[in-house]
Every structure is written in C-alpha cells, then in structure tokens.
C-alpha cells in the first residue's frame, strides 16, 4: 500500500519566508498554487519555490534565484563566438591528410552508411570542428552549459541587464520539498493563511 506524504502547503495558504538551520534567510517565491520545490547547488540551498510543475519551478529559479552572468554580451561573444560541429572520422586508405584529418582518414559521408549503420571497423573517432562566428554564441553548447537565459528577462537585481544567468558547473538540483526533506535540512517555513 502506497502512502502519500502530507502536503506542506494548501491552496488557501501562502509561503512567506524560510530559514536555514542556522537562522539564515532562504530566498522564497510563491507562484500561488502547487507544491513546494527546493533548489540546491554546490553552494547549498539557493531557494524554495511554490509552483505547479517542476518546469515552472525551475523557470522561476532561473528568474529569481540564479546569479546574473558577470560577463557582458561582448565578452560572451568573444568567449563563445564560434559554431561547434561534431563529425565522425572514418578510415579511408586512399585519403590524404587534411585540415582536420591525418593520412588514411577522412570525415564521414552519408554514403559510408550501409543499411543505416557504419560497417564495423570504419569509425575511428569523433571530431569537434570549431568555426569562428561572432553571432553563434547563444547556440554554442559550451555557453549553454555555463549560462542560460532568464525566462522573464532581466530581474530587478541584475546590473548588466542582459537577462543571462550563470549556471553552477558542479550541478544543481530541484526537488519536491517533502516533510522528510524539510526535517533533514532543518528548514523552518513561514506559511500564512491568504487574506
């Protein structure tokens, strides 16, 4: 028999504040309905949000809790201004050395596939080709690993006002805040009845 954990907040209540076990304030955001979610990264708890879905909660975290990226758009374009293409390198005894390949190898072609797959022993390795393109930074996967766009644009605390937040490269986690997790983390919530 599956038991349901009790809800930490009901529809008639509002999340006002939260404190850590040490009495430090934790950022909160109440979207009006849904369960509570807790966002954590390598620095600890970044905030608690009330939202209907995980996706809504994560978007709120991006808007409200994540730090603004400290690089300007110009610095970002300089750092990530190149297209990245991942290609397969295959064996070809007739191939001459090229810009990205040694003698006896070349970039894979569609015609190398037989019945939708490469023959055994043909594939050598993957190669990433980077081509300068100052306008490609937003699509660059390295930019997307370290930065993201705030869903609602810049927030009131942003100073550069480009609407780009920094990601924690060590990872981040967004979990439903259960009574057990609340107790384990020793968080105190202030929840009040709606007016």
Backbone torsions as a table, in degrees:
resi	resn	phi	psi	omega
1	UNK	NA	127.8	-178.8
2	UNK	-87.9	130.6	176.9
3	UNK	-104.8	138.4	178.9
4	UNK	-90.3	137.9	177.4
5	UNK	-77.3	142.8	-178.6
6	UNK	-66.0	148.2	179.0
7	UNK	-72.7	140.4	178.2
8	UNK	-79.7	-20.0	-176.6
9	UNK	-146.5	141.3	177.9
10	UNK	-107.0	167.8	-176.4
11	UNK	-60.6	-26.8	-177.5
12	UNK	-87.2	4.4	-177.5
13	UNK	-118.0	166.2	-177.4
14	UNK	-133.7	137.1	175.8
15	UNK	-79.8	122.1	-176.1
16	UNK	-103.6	-45.1	-177.6
17	UNK	-159.0	169.5	176.5
18	UNK	-148.1	148.4	178.7
19	UNK	-133.0	146.3	177.9
20	UNK	-79.2	174.4	178.9
21	UNK	-59.7	-21.5	-179.5
22	UNK	-96.1	4.5	178.7
23	UNK	86.4	5.3	178.7
24	UNK	-78.5	141.3	178.3
25	UNK	-67.8	139.4	174.1
26	UNK	-110.7	134.7	178.3
27	UNK	-61.1	140.9	176.7
28	UNK	-133.0	156.7	174.3
29	UNK	-148.7	126.5	179.9
30	UNK	-111.6	113.9	-178.8
31	UNK	-87.2	6.3	172.8
32	UNK	102.9	-28.4	179.2
33	UNK	-160.9	164.9	-179.6
34	UNK	101.0	178.5	-179.7
35	UNK	-79.6	174.9	176.1
36	UNK	-93.0	143.8	178.9
37	UNK	-127.2	145.4	178.2
38	UNK	-118.4	130.2	177.8
39	UNK	-105.4	129.6	177.7
40	UNK	-131.6	149.2	174.1
41	UNK	-138.0	-164.9	-175.4
42	UNK	-66.5	-15.6	-179.9
43	UNK	-93.6	-7.7	-179.4
44	UNK	122.1	-146.6	-178.6
45	UNK	-83.3	122.2	178.7
46	UNK	-96.3	-22.7	177.8
47	UNK	173.7	165.7	175.8
48	UNK	-123.9	131.1	-176.1
49	UNK	-130.0	146.3	173.0
50	UNK	-107.4	121.6	-179.6
51	UNK	-156.1	159.9	-175.4
52	UNK	-71.9	-39.0	-176.6
53	UNK	-127.5	165.3	176.0
54	UNK	-60.1	-43.5	-178.6
55	UNK	-62.8	-43.2	177.0
56	UNK	-61.8	-43.4	-178.6
57	UNK	-63.7	-42.8	-179.1
58	UNK	-65.6	-40.4	176.8
59	UNK	-61.0	-39.2	177.1
60	UNK	-65.3	-40.8	177.5
61	UNK	-59.9	-44.0	178.2
62	UNK	-60.3	-40.9	-179.2
63	UNK	-72.0	-43.8	-167.5
64	UNK	-105.1	-32.1	-170.6
65	UNK	-107.2	-32.2	-175.9
66	UNK	-70.7	144.1	178.6
67	UNK	-70.8	149.2	175.3
68	UNK	-68.8	139.8	174.6
69	UNK	-64.0	131.7	-174.0
70	UNK	-81.0	-15.0	178.5
71	UNK	-80.4	146.1	174.1
72	UNK	-76.2	168.5	177.2
73	UNK	-58.9	-39.7	179.8
74	UNK	-63.6	-42.6	178.6
75	UNK	-67.2	-38.0	177.4
76	UNK	-64.1	-45.1	179.8
77	UNK	-61.9	-37.1	178.7
78	UNK	-69.6	-40.2	-178.0
79	UNK	-72.7	-40.0	-172.6
80	UNK	-119.1	14.6	-175.9
81	UNK	-78.4	65.5	175.5
82	UNK	-158.7	147.6	175.8
83	UNK	-83.9	145.3	177.0
84	UNK	-119.5	125.5	177.8
85	UNK	-123.9	132.0	179.8
86	UNK	-104.1	120.4	-178.1
87	UNK	-125.3	154.9	176.0
88	UNK	-89.9	138.7	173.7
89	UNK	-104.1	130.9	-178.4
90	UNK	-122.6	162.1	177.3
91	UNK	-75.2	139.7	173.7
92	UNK	-156.3	100.2	-175.4
93	UNK	-59.3	-19.1	-179.1
94	UNK	-91.4	-8.7	-174.4
95	UNK	-76.3	137.4	174.8
96	UNK	-84.3	159.6	174.9
97	UNK	-61.6	138.0	-179.9
98	UNK	-124.1	-170.3	-179.0
99	UNK	-60.7	-37.8	-176.2
100	UNK	-115.2	0.1	-173.9
101	UNK	-133.9	157.2	175.1
102	UNK	-91.4	170.9	175.7
103	UNK	-60.1	139.4	179.0
104	UNK	87.4	8.4	177.2
105	UNK	-146.5	156.8	180.0
106	UNK	-155.3	170.7	176.4
107	UNK	-72.4	138.0	-178.9
108	UNK	-62.1	143.5	176.8
109	UNK	-116.0	159.0	176.5
110	UNK	-58.4	-32.6	-178.3
111	UNK	-71.4	-9.8	177.8
112	UNK	-74.8	-17.8	-176.8
113	UNK	-83.4	136.2	175.2
114	UNK	-120.3	120.4	-176.7
115	UNK	53.4	40.4	174.7
116	UNK	82.6	3.7	178.6
117	UNK	-142.7	156.5	177.2
118	UNK	-76.9	140.6	175.5
119	UNK	-61.2	148.8	178.9
120	UNK	-55.5	137.3	176.1
121	UNK	84.2	-4.8	-179.0
122	UNK	-81.0	-41.9	-177.6
123	UNK	-69.7	135.2	177.2
124	UNK	-108.4	-55.7	-175.8
125	UNK	-166.2	169.1	171.1
126	UNK	-90.2	148.0	176.3
127	UNK	-132.8	135.5	175.0
128	UNK	-103.3	122.6	178.5
129	UNK	-104.2	124.9	179.6
130	UNK	-109.0	125.2	-178.8
131	UNK	-119.1	123.5	179.4
132	UNK	-55.8	132.9	177.0
133	UNK	-162.9	101.3	-174.6
134	UNK	-58.9	-22.8	-178.3
135	UNK	-92.9	0.1	-174.5
136	UNK	-92.2	1.0	-172.4
137	UNK	-59.4	-37.6	-176.7
138	UNK	-67.7	-27.7	179.6
139	UNK	-93.3	-7.0	-178.5
140	UNK	-68.3	124.8	-176.8
141	UNK	-62.4	-27.7	177.6
142	UNK	-69.7	-38.6	173.9
143	UNK	-62.1	-45.6	-176.7
144	UNK	-66.7	-26.0	175.4
145	UNK	-72.8	-32.2	-174.5
146	UNK	-106.0	-13.0	-177.5
147	UNK	-141.4	167.1	174.6
148	UNK	-156.3	165.9	178.7
149	UNK	-95.5	134.3	174.7
150	UNK	-66.1	128.1	-178.5
151	UNK	-56.2	-32.6	-178.4
152	UNK	-104.3	14.7	-179.6
153	UNK	81.2	-170.3	-177.3
154	UNK	-56.7	145.3	174.7
155	UNK	-100.2	176.7	-173.6
156	UNK	-67.7	-19.0	-179.4
157	UNK	-91.4	-11.8	-179.5
158	UNK	-68.2	137.6	178.3
159	UNK	-101.0	-32.7	179.5
160	UNK	-83.1	-21.1	175.2
161	UNK	56.6	34.0	176.0
162	UNK	-97.6	-4.8	176.4
163	UNK	73.6	20.9	-179.3
164	UNK	-111.1	131.0	178.1
165	UNK	-108.0	158.0	176.7
166	UNK	-90.2	143.2	175.1
167	UNK	-99.8	151.7	174.5
168	UNK	-82.4	113.1	-176.6
169	UNK	-67.3	-15.8	176.8
170	UNK	-84.0	-6.4	178.2
171	UNK	108.9	158.5	175.9
172	UNK	-141.6	158.6	-173.9
173	UNK	-136.3	136.8	175.4
174	UNK	-126.2	113.6	-176.9
175	UNK	-125.6	152.6	171.0
176	UNK	-62.7	136.0	178.6
177	UNK	-86.2	108.2	-179.7
178	UNK	-98.4	163.2	175.2
179	UNK	-56.6	-38.4	179.7
180	UNK	-64.9	-43.6	179.6
181	UNK	-68.3	-39.3	176.6
182	UNK	-57.9	-44.5	179.3
183	UNK	-68.4	-43.4	-179.6
184	UNK	-60.5	-41.6	-178.5
185	UNK	-85.7	-5.0	179.3
186	UNK	54.7	50.9	178.8
187	UNK	-97.5	138.9	175.4
188	UNK	-108.6	125.8	179.2
189	UNK	-104.4	144.2	169.7
190	UNK	-110.5	112.9	-179.8
191	UNK	-122.4	129.2	-177.8
192	UNK	-121.8	160.5	176.3
193	UNK	-70.9	137.3	178.4
194	UNK	-63.8	145.1	177.4
195	UNK	-76.7	NA	NA
